[in-house]
């Protein structure tokens, strides 16, 4: 019997059997979208391109989000400092001065990352001005449809998430936005009092911003976006994480669980493996997107951490353009995880432009067979 998206999600996260496993994906680069619109205009014409919500033409399961605003209010003023044919230097709405190349822009996506030049917190005396833009009681932070969501919660048949993707950037992520990666790496040692203040403040901010929402609506999961690791490992060590972040993360997770949130996920690229025991101890139960270029594997994480850790992601984006045989071989490694549950396979980030529409369509068809338990279709 067919299940609702919510029943299917709950069954997967609880390691129970289901009609199939959830079908989720993150999205595509702007350059990928342009390529597919040229290669298969009829196939993608009606796409919403918002894959966190779903995409019926691809069979992606529907999810809903409570649009809580955890950002700066008011945002910093956007100001262009230098504009040339090749690049733009500008202050963005997070108070960061960036230099961005113009070549290859498509749909809001650039082919390379911006260069970050200045940040809003250069010394401890700068933090109070940042705090004034993060007042949890500002009514603009609440979803406009909160009353309707509260009234209709019994009729919901798909998972509901508190905040959209990257809405509630986490402790490391937000401190890095305040200070920059290099400055933050030194500040744990040069300005520990400031970092303790930041971590405590930010936990309080997320809790108090979320409280009026969670008192009215039950949500299924919450994602804390961290991106605190790279290919060689995390950008802060376990001792630093334990001292500065762990107690506030645990307090935040306890609040969320106490207000009906079943699952708490942490998003980090790279290899955060050595931090996962601390995440689990804090009450986090899901990590994603399991970036394969960093030599991490959902199979290995399940072997190491067991059912305490749910897994989302883990499909190596680099395999999608290597042809059907490579895709089938890659997906076969996930069969035990699909059968066991607690795993939702997705591409380990947004789909890059070297993946053709035909390549991606083949991957999605093969993945749907995997999610449905039709493992025979993955055989050569």
TORKOL-4160 file (C-alpha; in steps of 0.2 Angstrom, whole numbers, padded with zeros to 4 digits, m for minus):
380
<pt num="1" X="0000" Y="0000" Z="0000"/>
<pt num="2" X="0006" Y="0017" Z="m0005"/>
<pt num="3" X="0012" Y="0028" Z="0010"/>
<pt num="4" X="0012" Y="0047" Z="0012"/>
<pt num="5" X="0028" Y="0056" Z="0012"/>
<pt num="6" X="0028" Y="0059" Z="0030"/>
<pt num="7" X="0024" Y="0040" Z="0034"/>
<pt num="8" X="0038" Y="0036" Z="0022"/>
<pt num="9" X="0050" Y="0048" Z="0030"/>
<pt num="10" X="0046" Y="0042" Z="0048"/>
<pt num="11" X="0048" Y="0024" Z="0043"/>
<pt num="12" X="0065" Y="0027" Z="0035"/>
<pt num="13" X="0071" Y="0037" Z="0050"/>
<pt num="14" X="0065" Y="0024" Z="0062"/>
<pt num="15" X="0073" Y="0010" Z="0053"/>
<pt num="16" X="0056" Y="0002" Z="0048"/>
<pt num="17" X="0050" Y="m0005" Z="0032"/>
<pt num="18" X="0040" Y="0005" Z="0019"/>
<pt num="19" X="0033" Y="0005" Z="0002"/>
<pt num="20" X="0050" Y="0013" Z="m0003"/>
<pt num="21" X="0063" Y="0025" Z="0004"/>
<pt num="22" X="0061" Y="0044" Z="0002"/>
<pt num="23" X="0067" Y="0052" Z="m0014"/>
<pt num="24" X="0076" Y="0068" Z="m0010"/>
<pt num="25" X="0089" Y="0079" Z="m0019"/>
<pt num="26" X="0097" Y="0096" Z="m0016"/>
<pt num="27" X="0097" Y="0105" Z="m0033"/>
<pt num="28" X="0108" Y="0110" Z="m0047"/>
<pt num="29" X="0120" Y="0123" Z="m0051"/>
<pt num="30" X="0114" Y="0138" Z="m0062"/>
<pt num="31" X="0125" Y="0132" Z="m0076"/>
<pt num="32" X="0118" Y="0114" Z="m0075"/>
<pt num="33" X="0100" Y="0122" Z="m0076"/>
<pt num="34" X="0105" Y="0131" Z="m0092"/>
<pt num="35" X="0113" Y="0116" Z="m0100"/>
<pt num="36" X="0098" Y="0105" Z="m0097"/>
<pt num="37" X="0086" Y="0118" Z="m0103"/>
<pt num="38" X="0096" Y="0117" Z="m0120"/>
<pt num="39" X="0098" Y="0098" Z="m0120"/>
<pt num="40" X="0080" Y="0094" Z="m0115"/>
<pt num="41" X="0069" Y="0109" Z="m0115"/>
<pt num="42" X="0053" Y="0099" Z="m0115"/>
<pt num="43" X="0058" Y="0088" Z="m0100"/>
<pt num="44" X="0063" Y="0102" Z="m0089"/>
<pt num="45" X="0051" Y="0116" Z="m0094"/>
<pt num="46" X="0039" Y="0114" Z="m0079"/>
<pt num="47" X="0052" Y="0112" Z="m0066"/>
<pt num="48" X="0051" Y="0122" Z="m0051"/>
<pt num="49" X="0070" Y="0120" Z="m0048"/>
<pt num="50" X="0066" Y="0120" Z="m0029"/>
<pt num="51" X="0071" Y="0102" Z="m0025"/>
<pt num="52" X="0070" Y="0104" Z="m0006"/>
<pt num="53" X="0052" Y="0106" Z="m0008"/>
<pt num="54" X="0051" Y="0093" Z="m0022"/>
<pt num="55" X="0050" Y="0091" Z="m0040"/>
<pt num="56" X="0035" Y="0080" Z="m0047"/>
<pt num="57" X="0042" Y="0077" Z="m0064"/>
<pt num="58" X="0057" Y="0068" Z="m0055"/>
<pt num="59" X="0047" Y="0059" Z="m0042"/>
<pt num="60" X="0055" Y="0069" Z="m0028"/>
<pt num="61" X="0045" Y="0068" Z="m0012"/>
<pt num="62" X="0037" Y="0084" Z="m0005"/>
<pt num="63" X="0043" Y="0093" Z="0010"/>
<pt num="64" X="0037" Y="0109" Z="0018"/>
<pt num="65" X="0047" Y="0122" Z="0028"/>
<pt num="66" X="0042" Y="0135" Z="0041"/>
<pt num="67" X="0050" Y="0151" Z="0035"/>
<pt num="68" X="0058" Y="0157" Z="0051"/>
<pt num="69" X="0071" Y="0171" Z="0048"/>
<pt num="70" X="0087" Y="0168" Z="0058"/>
<pt num="71" X="0096" Y="0181" Z="0048"/>
<pt num="72" X="0101" Y="0199" Z="0051"/>
<pt num="73" X="0087" Y="0211" Z="0054"/>
<pt num="74" X="0090" Y="0223" Z="0047"/>
<pt num="75" X="0102" Y="0216" Z="0035"/>
<pt num="76" X="0118" Y="0226" Z="0031"/>
<pt num="77" X="0117" Y="0238" Z="0016"/>
<pt num="78" X="0123" Y="0231" Z="0000"/>
<pt num="79" X="0136" Y="0242" Z="m0008"/>
<pt num="80" X="0146" Y="0241" Z="m0023"/>
<pt num="81" X="0164" Y="0247" Z="m0021"/>
<pt num="82" X="0172" Y="0242" Z="m0037"/>
<pt num="83" X="0164" Y="0236" Z="m0053"/>
<pt num="84" X="0174" Y="0231" Z="m0068"/>
<pt num="85" X="0171" Y="0220" Z="m0083"/>
<pt num="86" X="0179" Y="0205" Z="m0074"/>
<pt num="87" X="0174" Y="0206" Z="m0056"/>
<pt num="88" X="0164" Y="0216" Z="m0043"/>
<pt num="89" X="0170" Y="0221" Z="m0026"/>
<pt num="90" X="0155" Y="0224" Z="m0014"/>
<pt num="91" X="0148" Y="0223" Z="0004"/>
<pt num="92" X="0135" Y="0210" Z="0005"/>
<pt num="93" X="0120" Y="0209" Z="0017"/>
<pt num="94" X="0130" Y="0200" Z="0030"/>
<pt num="95" X="0142" Y="0214" Z="0031"/>
<pt num="96" X="0156" Y="0205" Z="0022"/>
<pt num="97" X="0167" Y="0213" Z="0008"/>
<pt num="98" X="0169" Y="0201" Z="m0006"/>
<pt num="99" X="0177" Y="0201" Z="m0023"/>
<pt num="100" X="0167" Y="0190" Z="m0036"/>
<pt num="101" X="0172" Y="0186" Z="m0053"/>
<pt num="102" X="0159" Y="0189" Z="m0066"/>
<pt num="103" X="0164" Y="0175" Z="m0079"/>
<pt num="104" X="0152" Y="0160" Z="m0079"/>
<pt num="105" X="0138" Y="0167" Z="m0069"/>
<pt num="106" X="0122" Y="0158" Z="m0072"/>
<pt num="107" X="0106" Y="0158" Z="m0062"/>
<pt num="108" X="0114" Y="0166" Z="m0047"/>
<pt num="109" X="0128" Y="0153" Z="m0047"/>
<pt num="110" X="0147" Y="0157" Z="m0051"/>
<pt num="111" X="0160" Y="0145" Z="m0056"/>
<pt num="112" X="0171" Y="0149" Z="m0042"/>
<pt num="113" X="0169" Y="0155" Z="m0024"/>
<pt num="114" X="0171" Y="0173" Z="m0020"/>
<pt num="115" X="0186" Y="0180" Z="m0011"/>
<pt num="116" X="0182" Y="0187" Z="0006"/>
<pt num="117" X="0191" Y="0203" Z="0010"/>
<pt num="118" X="0184" Y="0210" Z="0026"/>
<pt num="119" X="0171" Y="0204" Z="0040"/>
<pt num="120" X="0160" Y="0213" Z="0052"/>
<pt num="121" X="0169" Y="0207" Z="0068"/>
<pt num="122" X="0188" Y="0211" Z="0067"/>
<pt num="123" X="0190" Y="0213" Z="0086"/>
<pt num="124" X="0179" Y="0210" Z="0102"/>
<pt num="125" X="0173" Y="0228" Z="0102"/>
<pt num="126" X="0164" Y="0225" Z="0085"/>
<pt num="127" X="0152" Y="0211" Z="0091"/>
<pt num="128" X="0139" Y="0222" Z="0100"/>
<pt num="129" X="0135" Y="0230" Z="0084"/>
<pt num="130" X="0132" Y="0213" Z="0076"/>
<pt num="131" X="0121" Y="0207" Z="0091"/>
<pt num="132" X="0109" Y="0221" Z="0088"/>
<pt num="133" X="0104" Y="0214" Z="0071"/>
<pt num="134" X="0100" Y="0197" Z="0079"/>
<pt num="135" X="0086" Y="0201" Z="0091"/>
<pt num="136" X="0076" Y="0186" Z="0093"/>
<pt num="137" X="0059" Y="0194" Z="0098"/>
<pt num="138" X="0058" Y="0204" Z="0082"/>
<pt num="139" X="0041" Y="0199" Z="0075"/>
<pt num="140" X="0048" Y="0199" Z="0057"/>
<pt num="141" X="0056" Y="0183" Z="0061"/>
<pt num="142" X="0040" Y="0173" Z="0062"/>
<pt num="143" X="0032" Y="0164" Z="0047"/>
<pt num="144" X="0018" Y="0174" Z="0040"/>
<pt num="145" X="0008" Y="0158" Z="0038"/>
<pt num="146" X="0010" Y="0153" Z="0056"/>
<pt num="147" X="m0008" Y="0153" Z="0061"/>
<pt num="148" X="m0013" Y="0143" Z="0046"/>
<pt num="149" X="0001" Y="0130" Z="0049"/>
<pt num="150" X="m0005" Y="0129" Z="0067"/>
<pt num="151" X="m0023" Y="0126" Z="0062"/>
<pt num="152" X="m0018" Y="0113" Z="0048"/>
<pt num="153" X="m0005" Y="0103" Z="0057"/>
<pt num="154" X="m0016" Y="0087" Z="0059"/>
<pt num="155" X="m0019" Y="0086" Z="0040"/>
<pt num="156" X="m0001" Y="0087" Z="0035"/>
<pt num="157" X="0005" Y="0072" Z="0026"/>
<pt num="158" X="0024" Y="0077" Z="0022"/>
<pt num="159" X="0039" Y="0081" Z="0033"/>
<pt num="160" X="0039" Y="0099" Z="0040"/>
<pt num="161" X="0056" Y="0107" Z="0043"/>
<pt num="162" X="0059" Y="0122" Z="0055"/>
<pt num="163" X="0068" Y="0135" Z="0043"/>
<pt num="164" X="0073" Y="0132" Z="0025"/>
<pt num="165" X="0090" Y="0126" Z="0021"/>
<pt num="166" X="0104" Y="0137" Z="0027"/>
<pt num="167" X="0091" Y="0147" Z="0037"/>
<pt num="168" X="0099" Y="0143" Z="0054"/>
<pt num="169" X="0117" Y="0143" Z="0051"/>
<pt num="170" X="0126" Y="0135" Z="0065"/>
<pt num="171" X="0139" Y="0139" Z="0078"/>
<pt num="172" X="0154" Y="0137" Z="0068"/>
<pt num="173" X="0146" Y="0144" Z="0052"/>
<pt num="174" X="0139" Y="0160" Z="0060"/>
<pt num="175" X="0156" Y="0164" Z="0069"/>
<pt num="176" X="0165" Y="0161" Z="0052"/>
<pt num="177" X="0153" Y="0174" Z="0044"/>
<pt num="178" X="0156" Y="0186" Z="0058"/>
<pt num="179" X="0175" Y="0184" Z="0057"/>
<pt num="180" X="0182" Y="0174" Z="0042"/>
<pt num="181" X="0190" Y="0157" Z="0043"/>
<pt num="182" X="0207" Y="0163" Z="0046"/>
<pt num="183" X="0203" Y="0175" Z="0060"/>
<pt num="184" X="0191" Y="0163" Z="0068"/>
<pt num="185" X="0205" Y="0149" Z="0068"/>
<pt num="186" X="0215" Y="0161" Z="0078"/>
<pt num="187" X="0201" Y="0168" Z="0089"/>
<pt num="188" X="0198" Y="0152" Z="0098"/>
<pt num="189" X="0215" Y="0155" Z="0106"/>
<pt num="190" X="0217" Y="0174" Z="0105"/>
<pt num="191" X="0200" Y="0179" Z="0110"/>
<pt num="192" X="0192" Y="0164" Z="0120"/>
<pt num="193" X="0180" Y="0176" Z="0130"/>
<pt num="194" X="0173" Y="0183" Z="0114"/>
<pt num="195" X="0170" Y="0165" Z="0107"/>
<pt num="196" X="0162" Y="0159" Z="0122"/>
<pt num="197" X="0151" Y="0174" Z="0122"/>
<pt num="198" X="0146" Y="0171" Z="0103"/>
<pt num="199" X="0142" Y="0153" Z="0106"/>
<pt num="200" X="0131" Y="0156" Z="0121"/>
<pt num="201" X="0123" Y="0171" Z="0112"/>
<pt num="202" X="0119" Y="0161" Z="0096"/>
<pt num="203" X="0111" Y="0146" Z="0106"/>
<pt num="204" X="0100" Y="0158" Z="0115"/>
<pt num="205" X="0096" Y="0167" Z="0099"/>
<pt num="206" X="0090" Y="0151" Z="0090"/>
<pt num="207" X="0081" Y="0145" Z="0105"/>
<pt num="208" X="0071" Y="0161" Z="0108"/>
<pt num="209" X="0068" Y="0164" Z="0089"/>
<pt num="210" X="0061" Y="0146" Z="0088"/>
<pt num="211" X="0051" Y="0146" Z="0104"/>
<pt num="212" X="0035" Y="0155" Z="0098"/>
<pt num="213" X="0035" Y="0144" Z="0082"/>
<pt num="214" X="0037" Y="0127" Z="0091"/>
<pt num="215" X="0025" Y="0131" Z="0104"/>
<pt num="216" X="0011" Y="0131" Z="0091"/>
<pt num="217" X="0017" Y="0119" Z="0077"/>
<pt num="218" X="0025" Y="0102" Z="0079"/>
<pt num="219" X="0039" Y="0100" Z="0066"/>
<pt num="220" X="0048" Y="0084" Z="0061"/>
<pt num="221" X="0066" Y="0090" Z="0059"/>
<pt num="222" X="0078" Y="0104" Z="0061"/>
<pt num="223" X="0094" Y="0107" Z="0051"/>
<pt num="224" X="0109" Y="0116" Z="0058"/>
<pt num="225" X="0121" Y="0121" Z="0044"/>
<pt num="226" X="0139" Y="0121" Z="0049"/>
<pt num="227" X="0151" Y="0117" Z="0034"/>
<pt num="228" X="0165" Y="0115" Z="0047"/>
<pt num="229" X="0176" Y="0103" Z="0038"/>
<pt num="230" X="0186" Y="0101" Z="0022"/>
<pt num="231" X="0194" Y="0086" Z="0013"/>
<pt num="232" X="0208" Y="0084" Z="0026"/>
<pt num="233" X="0196" Y="0085" Z="0041"/>
<pt num="234" X="0187" Y="0098" Z="0052"/>
<pt num="235" X="0192" Y="0116" Z="0053"/>
<pt num="236" X="0192" Y="0115" Z="0072"/>
<pt num="237" X="0198" Y="0101" Z="0083"/>
<pt num="238" X="0187" Y="0090" Z="0095"/>
<pt num="239" X="0195" Y="0099" Z="0110"/>
<pt num="240" X="0190" Y="0116" Z="0103"/>
<pt num="241" X="0173" Y="0110" Z="0098"/>
<pt num="242" X="0170" Y="0102" Z="0115"/>
<pt num="243" X="0175" Y="0118" Z="0125"/>
<pt num="244" X="0166" Y="0131" Z="0114"/>
<pt num="245" X="0152" Y="0123" Z="0105"/>
<pt num="246" X="0147" Y="0107" Z="0113"/>
<pt num="247" X="0138" Y="0113" Z="0128"/>
<pt num="248" X="0127" Y="0126" Z="0118"/>
<pt num="249" X="0123" Y="0113" Z="0105"/>
<pt num="250" X="0117" Y="0101" Z="0118"/>
<pt num="251" X="0107" Y="0114" Z="0126"/>
<pt num="252" X="0099" Y="0119" Z="0109"/>
<pt num="253" X="0095" Y="0100" Z="0104"/>
<pt num="254" X="0087" Y="0097" Z="0121"/>
<pt num="255" X="0076" Y="0112" Z="0118"/>
<pt num="256" X="0071" Y="0106" Z="0101"/>
<pt num="257" X="0067" Y="0089" Z="0107"/>
<pt num="258" X="0058" Y="0096" Z="0122"/>
<pt num="259" X="0047" Y="0105" Z="0110"/>
<pt num="260" X="0042" Y="0091" Z="0099"/>
<pt num="261" X="0056" Y="0091" Z="0085"/>
<pt num="262" X="0060" Y="0073" Z="0082"/>
<pt num="263" X="0076" Y="0074" Z="0072"/>
<pt num="264" X="0091" Y="0086" Z="0072"/>
<pt num="265" X="0103" Y="0086" Z="0057"/>
<pt num="266" X="0120" Y="0094" Z="0055"/>
<pt num="267" X="0125" Y="0099" Z="0037"/>
<pt num="268" X="0144" Y="0099" Z="0034"/>
<pt num="269" X="0154" Y="0097" Z="0018"/>
<pt num="270" X="0171" Y="0089" Z="0019"/>
<pt num="271" X="0176" Y="0076" Z="0032"/>
<pt num="272" X="0169" Y="0079" Z="0050"/>
<pt num="273" X="0171" Y="0061" Z="0055"/>
<pt num="274" X="0181" Y="0065" Z="0071"/>
<pt num="275" X="0167" Y="0077" Z="0077"/>
<pt num="276" X="0153" Y="0065" Z="0075"/>
<pt num="277" X="0154" Y="0057" Z="0092"/>
<pt num="278" X="0152" Y="0074" Z="0099"/>
<pt num="279" X="0137" Y="0078" Z="0088"/>
<pt num="280" X="0129" Y="0062" Z="0094"/>
<pt num="281" X="0133" Y="0065" Z="0112"/>
<pt num="282" X="0124" Y="0082" Z="0110"/>
<pt num="283" X="0109" Y="0073" Z="0103"/>
<pt num="284" X="0111" Y="0076" Z="0084"/>
<pt num="285" X="0105" Y="0061" Z="0075"/>
<pt num="286" X="0108" Y="0065" Z="0057"/>
<pt num="287" X="0123" Y="0071" Z="0047"/>
<pt num="288" X="0124" Y="0075" Z="0028"/>
<pt num="289" X="0128" Y="0077" Z="0014"/>
<pt num="290" X="0143" Y="0065" Z="0016"/>
<pt num="291" X="0154" Y="0072" Z="0003"/>
<pt num="292" X="0163" Y="0058" Z="m0006"/>
<pt num="293" X="0178" Y="0068" Z="m0013"/>
<pt num="294" X="0183" Y="0069" Z="0005"/>
<pt num="295" X="0185" Y="0051" Z="0007"/>
<pt num="296" X="0170" Y="0048" Z="0018"/>
<pt num="297" X="0157" Y="0035" Z="0015"/>
<pt num="298" X="0139" Y="0032" Z="0022"/>
<pt num="299" X="0143" Y="0013" Z="0023"/>
<pt num="300" X="0158" Y="0016" Z="0033"/>
<pt num="301" X="0149" Y="0029" Z="0045"/>
<pt num="302" X="0135" Y="0016" Z="0048"/>
<pt num="303" X="0148" Y="0003" Z="0052"/>
<pt num="304" X="0157" Y="0015" Z="0064"/>
<pt num="305" X="0142" Y="0024" Z="0072"/>
<pt num="306" X="0128" Y="0011" Z="0070"/>
<pt num="307" X="0110" Y="0016" Z="0070"/>
<pt num="308" X="0113" Y="0031" Z="0082"/>
<pt num="309" X="0117" Y="0041" Z="0066"/>
<pt num="310" X="0105" Y="0043" Z="0052"/>
<pt num="311" X="0113" Y="0047" Z="0035"/>
<pt num="312" X="0108" Y="0058" Z="0021"/>
<pt num="313" X="0118" Y="0061" Z="0005"/>
<pt num="314" X="0133" Y="0050" Z="0000"/>
<pt num="315" X="0130" Y="0049" Z="m0019"/>
<pt num="316" X="0146" Y="0054" Z="m0027"/>
<pt num="317" X="0142" Y="0068" Z="m0039"/>
<pt num="318" X="0158" Y="0064" Z="m0049"/>
<pt num="319" X="0151" Y="0047" Z="m0054"/>
<pt num="320" X="0135" Y="0054" Z="m0063"/>
<pt num="321" X="0144" Y="0058" Z="m0079"/>
<pt num="322" X="0154" Y="0042" Z="m0080"/>
<pt num="323" X="0140" Y="0032" Z="m0088"/>
<pt num="324" X="0126" Y="0019" Z="m0084"/>
<pt num="325" X="0138" Y="0005" Z="m0078"/>
<pt num="326" X="0148" Y="0017" Z="m0066"/>
<pt num="327" X="0131" Y="0023" Z="m0059"/>
<pt num="328" X="0124" Y="0006" Z="m0056"/>
<pt num="329" X="0140" Y="0000" Z="m0048"/>
<pt num="330" X="0140" Y="0015" Z="m0037"/>
<pt num="331" X="0122" Y="0014" Z="m0032"/>
<pt num="332" X="0124" Y="m0005" Z="m0028"/>
<pt num="333" X="0135" Y="m0001" Z="m0013"/>
<pt num="334" X="0120" Y="0007" Z="m0004"/>
<pt num="335" X="0109" Y="m0008" Z="m0005"/>
<pt num="336" X="0112" Y="m0014" Z="0013"/>
<pt num="337" X="0108" Y="0004" Z="0019"/>
<pt num="338" X="0092" Y="0005" Z="0009"/>
<pt num="339" X="0086" Y="m0011" Z="0017"/>
<pt num="340" X="0091" Y="m0006" Z="0034"/>
<pt num="341" X="0084" Y="0011" Z="0034"/>
<pt num="342" X="0090" Y="0027" Z="0042"/>
<pt num="343" X="0098" Y="0032" Z="0025"/>
<pt num="344" X="0092" Y="0044" Z="0012"/>
<pt num="345" X="0103" Y="0044" Z="m0003"/>
<pt num="346" X="0106" Y="0060" Z="m0013"/>
<pt num="347" X="0119" Y="0068" Z="m0023"/>
<pt num="348" X="0132" Y="0074" Z="m0011"/>
<pt num="349" X="0129" Y="0092" Z="m0015"/>
<pt num="350" X="0120" Y="0101" Z="m0030"/>
<pt num="351" X="0123" Y="0094" Z="m0047"/>
<pt num="352" X="0137" Y="0101" Z="m0057"/>
<pt num="353" X="0137" Y="0106" Z="m0075"/>
<pt num="354" X="0147" Y="0092" Z="m0081"/>
<pt num="355" X="0132" Y="0081" Z="m0079"/>
<pt num="356" X="0121" Y="0080" Z="m0094"/>
<pt num="357" X="0102" Y="0078" Z="m0093"/>
<pt num="358" X="0103" Y="0060" Z="m0100"/>
<pt num="359" X="0116" Y="0056" Z="m0086"/>
<pt num="360" X="0105" Y="0063" Z="m0073"/>
<pt num="361" X="0089" Y="0055" Z="m0079"/>
<pt num="362" X="0098" Y="0038" Z="m0079"/>
<pt num="363" X="0104" Y="0041" Z="m0061"/>
<pt num="364" X="0086" Y="0046" Z="m0055"/>
<pt num="365" X="0078" Y="0031" Z="m0064"/>
<pt num="366" X="0091" Y="0019" Z="m0056"/>
<pt num="367" X="0090" Y="0027" Z="m0039"/>
<pt num="368" X="0071" Y="0025" Z="m0039"/>
<pt num="369" X="0073" Y="0007" Z="m0042"/>
<pt num="370" X="0085" Y="0006" Z="m0028"/>
<pt num="371" X="0073" Y="0016" Z="m0016"/>
<pt num="372" X="0059" Y="0004" Z="m0021"/>
<pt num="373" X="0069" Y="m0012" Z="m0017"/>
<pt num="374" X="0071" Y="m0017" Z="m0036"/>
<pt num="375" X="0089" Y="m0021" Z="m0034"/>
<pt num="376" X="0089" Y="m0032" Z="m0049"/>
<pt num="377" X="0089" Y="m0016" Z="m0061"/>
<pt num="378" X="0106" Y="m0012" Z="m0054"/>
<pt num="379" X="0114" Y="m0027" Z="m0061"/>
<pt num="380" X="0125" Y="m0026" Z="m0077"/>
